[in-house]
Amino acid sequence: MSSKVLIILGSSDIEKLKSGLTYGKNAIKYGWMEDVKFFLFGGAEKTILTEPELIKEINSVNAVACKLVAKEKNIYEKLKELNIKTEYIGEQISNLIKNGYAPMIF
């Protein structure tokens, strides 16, 4: 059984995003999982722009936002200004799942 988790923050619901971040940060802090990766996808990318607290959290866990979604929503430059790493993530997510990361979607 793998102890690696892939947290995909995709919801535009702030409480769901906070739940995902809290779980992931605690999994790292308390050693619940061997490795934890964070990705932003969909509505979450736009939602975090209105929440300075979430931006700090996102940066603290080195989350990667989806470049395709960011460009489609015309927020790519804003994410870059906030030092949020933005890349094409579809293949990355697929490879992580193939390599044993359990996806958790919030």
C-alpha positions as a Markdown table, in Angstrom:
| # | Residue | x | y | z |
|---|---|---|---|---|
| 1 | Met | 0.0 | 0.0 | 0.0 |
| 2 | Ser | 1.3 | 3.4 | -1.0 |
| 3 | Ser | 1.8 | 6.2 | 1.5 |
| 4 | Lys | 2.0 | 8.9 | -1.1 |
| 5 | Val | -0.9 | 11.3 | -1.6 |
| 6 | Leu | -1.8 | 13.7 | -4.4 |
| 7 | Ile | -4.1 | 16.5 | -3.1 |
| 8 | Ile | -6.0 | 18.2 | -5.9 |
| 9 | Leu | -7.6 | 21.4 | -4.8 |
| 10 | Gly | -10.3 | 22.0 | -7.4 |
| 11 | Ser | -13.3 | 23.4 | -5.7 |
| 12 | Ser | -14.3 | 27.0 | -5.6 |
| 13 | Asp | -15.7 | 26.4 | -2.1 |
| 14 | Ile | -13.2 | 28.0 | 0.4 |
| 15 | Glu | -14.0 | 25.6 | 3.2 |
| 16 | Lys | -13.3 | 22.6 | 1.0 |
| 17 | Leu | -9.9 | 24.1 | 0.0 |
| 18 | Lys | -9.0 | 24.8 | 3.6 |
| 19 | Ser | -9.9 | 21.2 | 4.5 |
| 20 | Gly | -7.6 | 19.8 | 1.8 |
| 21 | Leu | -4.8 | 22.1 | 2.8 |
| 22 | Thr | -5.2 | 21.3 | 6.5 |
| 23 | Tyr | -5.1 | 17.5 | 5.8 |
| 24 | Gly | -2.1 | 17.8 | 3.6 |
| 25 | Lys | -0.1 | 20.0 | 5.9 |
| 26 | Asn | -0.9 | 17.7 | 8.9 |
| 27 | Ala | 0.0 | 14.6 | 6.8 |
| 28 | Ile | 3.4 | 16.2 | 6.3 |
| 29 | Lys | 3.8 | 17.6 | 9.8 |
| 30 | Tyr | 2.9 | 14.4 | 11.6 |
| 31 | Gly | 4.5 | 12.0 | 9.1 |
| 32 | Trp | 1.1 | 10.3 | 8.2 |
| 33 | Met | 2.3 | 10.0 | 4.6 |
| 34 | Glu | 5.6 | 9.4 | 3.0 |
| 35 | Asp | 5.0 | 12.2 | 0.4 |
| 36 | Val | 2.3 | 14.8 | -0.3 |
| 37 | Lys | 1.9 | 16.8 | -3.4 |
| 38 | Phe | -0.5 | 19.7 | -4.0 |
| 39 | Phe | -2.1 | 20.8 | -7.2 |
| 40 | Leu | -4.6 | 23.6 | -8.0 |
| 41 | Phe | -7.2 | 23.0 | -10.6 |
| 42 | Gly | -10.5 | 24.4 | -11.9 |
| 43 | Gly | -12.4 | 26.8 | -9.8 |
| 44 | Ala | -9.9 | 26.8 | -7.0 |
| 45 | Glu | -7.4 | 28.8 | -9.1 |
| 46 | Lys | -9.8 | 31.8 | -9.3 |
| 47 | Thr | -11.1 | 31.4 | -5.8 |
| 48 | Ile | -7.7 | 31.7 | -4.1 |
| 49 | Leu | -7.1 | 35.1 | -5.7 |
| 50 | Thr | -9.7 | 36.6 | -3.4 |
| 51 | Glu | -8.2 | 35.0 | -0.2 |
| 52 | Pro | -4.8 | 36.3 | 0.9 |
| 53 | Glu | -4.7 | 33.6 | 3.7 |
| 54 | Leu | -5.1 | 30.8 | 1.1 |
| 55 | Ile | -2.4 | 32.3 | -1.1 |
| 56 | Lys | 0.0 | 32.0 | 1.8 |
| 57 | Glu | -1.0 | 28.5 | 2.5 |
| 58 | Ile | -0.8 | 27.5 | -1.2 |
| 59 | Asn | 2.8 | 28.9 | -1.4 |
| 60 | Ser | 3.8 | 27.3 | 1.8 |
| 61 | Val | 3.1 | 23.8 | 0.4 |
| 62 | Asn | 4.6 | 24.5 | -3.0 |
| 63 | Ala | 1.3 | 23.8 | -4.8 |
| 64 | Val | 1.3 | 23.9 | -8.6 |
| 65 | Ala | -1.6 | 25.5 | -10.5 |
| 66 | Cys | -2.8 | 24.3 | -13.9 |
| 67 | Lys | -1.4 | 26.6 | -16.5 |
| 68 | Leu | -4.1 | 25.7 | -19.0 |
| 69 | Val | -6.9 | 26.6 | -16.6 |
| 70 | Ala | -5.1 | 29.8 | -15.6 |
| 71 | Lys | -4.8 | 30.9 | -19.2 |
| 72 | Glu | -8.4 | 30.0 | -20.0 |
| 73 | Lys | -9.6 | 32.0 | -17.0 |
| 74 | Asn | -7.2 | 34.9 | -17.8 |
| 75 | Ile | -5.5 | 34.7 | -14.4 |
| 76 | Tyr | -2.2 | 33.3 | -15.4 |
| 77 | Glu | -0.3 | 36.6 | -14.9 |
| 78 | Lys | -2.0 | 37.2 | -11.6 |
| 79 | Leu | -0.9 | 33.8 | -10.3 |
| 80 | Lys | 2.6 | 34.4 | -11.4 |
| 81 | Glu | 2.6 | 37.8 | -9.6 |
| 82 | Leu | 1.6 | 35.9 | -6.4 |
| 83 | Asn | 4.5 | 33.5 | -6.8 |
| 84 | Ile | 2.2 | 30.6 | -7.4 |
| 85 | Lys | 4.0 | 28.0 | -9.5 |
| 86 | Thr | 1.9 | 27.4 | -12.7 |
| 87 | Glu | 2.6 | 24.5 | -15.1 |
| 88 | Tyr | 0.7 | 22.2 | -17.4 |
| 89 | Ile | -0.3 | 19.5 | -14.9 |
| 90 | Gly | -2.4 | 16.9 | -16.6 |
| 91 | Glu | 0.6 | 14.6 | -17.5 |
| 92 | Gln | 2.2 | 15.2 | -14.0 |
| 93 | Ile | -1.0 | 14.2 | -12.2 |
| 94 | Ser | -1.3 | 11.1 | -14.5 |
| 95 | Asn | 2.3 | 10.0 | -13.8 |
| 96 | Leu | 2.0 | 10.5 | -10.1 |
| 97 | Ile | -1.1 | 8.3 | -10.0 |
| 98 | Lys | 0.6 | 5.7 | -12.1 |
| 99 | Asn | 3.5 | 5.8 | -9.6 |
| 100 | Gly | 1.3 | 5.0 | -6.6 |
| 101 | Tyr | 0.1 | 8.4 | -5.4 |
| 102 | Ala | -3.5 | 8.2 | -4.1 |
| 103 | Pro | -5.5 | 11.2 | -5.4 |
| 104 | Met | -7.6 | 13.2 | -2.9 |
| 105 | Ile | -9.8 | 15.8 | -4.5 |
| 106 | Phe | -11.2 | 18.8 | -2.5 |
